[in-house]
Amino acid sequence: MCGIIRTEEILKIGKIFTIRWVSSSYRTVRAVWNNFAVLHKHFLEASLDNTRDTKERSKYSGLNKMLTSNEFILNLGILLNALHELSDLSLQLQNRDLGLASAHTIIERTIRVIDSMVETQGPKLKEVNLASQEMSFKGVKLTSHKNVQRINSSQFFRSLSNNLKSRLFTTQSSNSSNNVPSKFQEEYDQLLSDLDIFAPKNWPDNFNIQYGDDCIRRLSKKFKVDEITSVRGFRQFKDTKEDNVEDLKLLTTAIKCIAISSSECERSFSSMNEIVSPKRNYLGSVHISSLVFINCVGPPIDKINTTKWMESWVKKGKRTAEEQNCPKRMKRTEENDSYKSLWNLIKE
């Protein structure tokens, strides 16, 4: 039964995002890895099931041959190692408190890990190489399948590393010409260097009172905030090392507004998918926008006094939350105080 459920999940992902997305999903590849023996049993039994027509039995037989091929197992180990690192990188970049400099460090670290896999095999690749020598994986006998092309692991990880390097952050617009890429790279390197000035651990033991002022001036010019106020605030920050220096807030707030990833957009799309269901398909774009905003930015119920809105809702003859004749959804409240300052405005 578990194998059937996993098979349906893979087929559904393949139908929505095309087959290429199936191979790019860490959860899907991990599902195949963890349920390999169950999938083999399901495909084998389906290929011998006389209640199915010849075409369907032939399809399951082909799937089983592909699944149990030595080349497929080796490719599976390579993909799982790569997707594990990329999935972990994606999760780290979804952190709302992550700054540009920290994000750049995390991406570069992941690139170094993938670079190392060119020469040093990852844990899953080591496991499948051992299984390939024994021609057995998770208790299932393997066979050679000439039609399955084996991935060159060194070439794969080197290409993956180069692609990640080409997608690093830049000050260049995606619509700009690539004729002078070195200029934008220099600007980005300078930006990272200037941002490092906010970390006291990067300061020398003995420094002049004007240390870092040039960095603050460049940042103030780039983010279009008052230069004199920012420099004054940074000098105070050097003396006190307090995070909440009033004169420095405009600059630090502008820096925090740099979008590290598209995770906020993806959260909004996920929220919209929950709101625009088949049972609520008559909602207009204005109402959908309002509901998405409340769902993504609004505080949890236990963080706000909703009595006055509840009373207003019920007095208008609307349905209460305790109404039994309507579908309900249990959703766990996630602890996230990113918008706490905004929530405080609507607590009264």
SVG drawing of the C-alpha trace seen along z (x, -y; Angstrom):
<svg xmlns="http://www.w3.org/2000/svg" viewBox="-29 -65 74 78">
<polyline fill="none" stroke="black" stroke-width="0.4" points="0.0,0.0 2.9,-2.3 4.4,-1.7 1.1,-2.5 0.8,-5.8 4.3,-6.8 3.7,-5.9 0.6,-8.0 2.5,-10.9 5.3,-10.7 2.8,-10.4 0.9,-13.4 4.0,-15.6 5.0,-14.5 1.6,-15.4 1.6,-18.9 5.2,-20.0 6.4,-17.7 8.7,-14.8 11.8,-17.0 10.4,-18.3 10.1,-14.8 13.9,-14.3 14.4,-17.8 12.3,-17.2 14.3,-16.1 11.3,-14.7 10.3,-12.7 13.8,-11.2 14.1,-10.5 10.7,-8.7 12.0,-6.5 15.2,-5.8 13.3,-5.0 10.6,-2.9 12.8,-1.2 12.0,2.4 8.2,1.6 8.1,0.0 9.9,2.9 7.4,5.3 4.5,3.2 5.8,2.9 6.6,6.6 3.2,7.7 1.5,5.3 3.4,6.6 2.2,10.1 -1.4,9.2 -3.7,10.9 -6.5,8.5 -4.6,5.7 -4.4,5.4 -1.3,6.3 -0.3,2.6 -0.5,1.8 1.4,5.0 4.1,4.1 4.4,0.6 4.9,1.9 7.4,4.4 9.4,1.6 9.2,-0.5 10.5,2.4 13.4,3.0 14.3,-0.6 14.0,-0.7 16.3,2.3 18.9,1.3 22.4,0.8 22.7,-2.5 19.5,-3.9 20.7,-3.2 24.0,-5.0 22.2,-8.0 19.8,-8.0 22.7,-8.2 24.2,-11.2 20.9,-13.0 20.1,-12.4 23.4,-13.8 23.0,-16.9 19.4,-17.6 20.0,-17.2 22.5,-20.0 20.3,-22.2 17.2,-21.5 19.2,-22.5 20.4,-25.7 16.8,-26.5 15.6,-26.1 18.4,-28.3 17.6,-31.1 13.9,-31.1 14.9,-32.5 13.3,-36.0 16.0,-37.3 18.8,-36.4 20.9,-39.3 22.7,-39.6 26.2,-39.0 25.1,-35.9 23.2,-34.6 26.2,-35.0 28.4,-33.1 25.8,-30.2 25.7,-30.0 29.5,-30.0 29.7,-27.3 27.2,-25.1 29.3,-25.6 32.4,-24.5 30.6,-21.4 29.5,-20.5 33.0,-21.3 34.4,-18.8 32.0,-16.1 33.8,-16.2 36.7,-14.3 35.1,-13.0 31.9,-10.9 28.9,-11.8 27.3,-9.3 24.6,-8.1 26.9,-7.7 29.2,-5.6 26.3,-3.4 25.1,-2.9 28.7,-2.2 28.9,0.6 25.5,1.9 26.6,1.7 29.6,4.0 27.3,6.5 24.6,6.1 22.0,5.8 20.3,2.8 18.0,2.9 17.6,6.7 16.6,6.3 18.8,7.9 20.1,5.4 20.6,5.9 22.4,3.9 20.2,1.8 22.1,0.5 19.4,-2.0 19.9,-3.9 22.7,-6.4 24.9,-6.6 25.7,-10.1 29.4,-11.1 29.4,-12.2 32.5,-14.4 31.2,-16.2 27.8,-16.5 28.9,-18.1 31.4,-20.4 28.7,-21.6 26.3,-22.1 28.9,-24.1 29.6,-26.3 25.8,-26.9 25.5,-28.0 28.5,-30.4 26.8,-32.0 23.7,-32.5 25.3,-34.3 23.9,-37.7 24.8,-40.7 24.1,-44.4 23.3,-43.9 19.7,-43.9 18.5,-40.8 17.4,-43.0 20.9,-44.6 23.5,-43.7 26.3,-41.3 29.0,-43.2 30.6,-44.5 30.1,-41.9 33.3,-42.7 32.0,-46.1 28.9,-44.7 31.0,-42.0 33.3,-44.7 30.3,-46.7 28.8,-43.6 32.2,-42.7 32.4,-46.2 28.9,-46.0 29.7,-42.8 32.8,-44.4 30.9,-47.4 28.2,-45.3 30.9,-43.4 31.6,-46.7 28.4,-46.1 30.0,-43.0 32.2,-44.0 34.1,-40.6 35.5,-42.0 37.0,-45.1 40.7,-45.4 41.7,-45.5 42.8,-49.1 41.1,-51.3 40.7,-55.0 37.4,-56.8 36.8,-57.2 37.2,-53.5 34.4,-52.3 33.0,-55.8 33.8,-55.5 31.8,-52.2 28.8,-53.9 29.0,-56.8 29.0,-54.4 26.1,-52.4 24.2,-55.7 24.6,-56.8 23.6,-53.4 20.4,-53.1 19.7,-56.9 19.6,-57.7 21.0,-60.6 24.8,-60.2 25.6,-62.5 23.0,-60.9 24.2,-57.4 27.9,-58.2 26.9,-59.7 24.9,-56.6 27.8,-54.3 30.2,-56.2 27.9,-55.7 27.5,-52.0 31.3,-51.6 31.4,-53.1 28.3,-51.3 28.0,-48.2 24.2,-48.5 22.0,-47.2 19.3,-49.8 21.1,-53.0 18.4,-55.5 20.6,-57.4 21.5,-54.1 18.0,-52.7 17.2,-54.2 20.3,-52.6 20.0,-49.2 16.3,-49.0 17.0,-49.8 19.7,-47.0 17.3,-44.5 14.8,-45.2 17.1,-43.5 15.3,-40.4 17.4,-37.4 15.2,-34.9 11.7,-34.5 10.4,-32.7 8.0,-35.5 6.4,-35.3 6.2,-31.5 4.5,-31.8 1.9,-34.1 1.3,-31.7 0.9,-28.8 -1.5,-30.9 -3.5,-31.7 -3.7,-28.0 -5.3,-27.4 -7.7,-30.3 -8.8,-29.8 -10.2,-26.3 -13.0,-24.8 -15.5,-25.6 -14.4,-29.3 -13.9,-29.9 -16.3,-32.9 -13.9,-35.2 -12.9,-38.3 -9.3,-39.4 -9.8,-42.2 -11.1,-39.8 -8.4,-37.2 -5.7,-39.9 -7.1,-40.9 -7.3,-37.4 -3.8,-36.5 -2.4,-39.6 -4.2,-38.7 -3.0,-35.1 0.7,-36.0 1.1,-39.1 -1.6,-39.0 -1.0,-37.8 -2.2,-34.4 -5.5,-34.4 -3.9,-34.2 -1.9,-37.3 -4.8,-39.7 -8.1,-40.5 -10.7,-39.6 -13.8,-40.2 -15.0,-43.4 -14.7,-41.8 -16.4,-38.7 -19.3,-40.7 -19.6,-42.7 -19.6,-39.6 -22.3,-37.8 -24.5,-40.9 -24.6,-41.0 -26.1,-37.5 -22.9,-35.7 -21.9,-32.2 -19.8,-31.6 -16.7,-29.5 -18.6,-26.9 -21.1,-26.3 -21.3,-22.5 -22.7,-22.6 -19.5,-23.7 -16.2,-22.2 -13.3,-22.9 -9.6,-22.7 -7.2,-22.1 -4.0,-24.2 -1.1,-24.3 -0.1,-27.9 3.6,-28.5 5.5,-30.7 6.8,-33.7 7.3,-37.2 8.6,-38.8 5.6,-41.1 5.2,-41.7 5.7,-45.5 2.9,-45.5 0.6,-43.4 1.0,-45.9 -0.8,-48.5 -4.0,-46.5 -4.1,-45.1 -6.1,-48.0"/>
</svg>
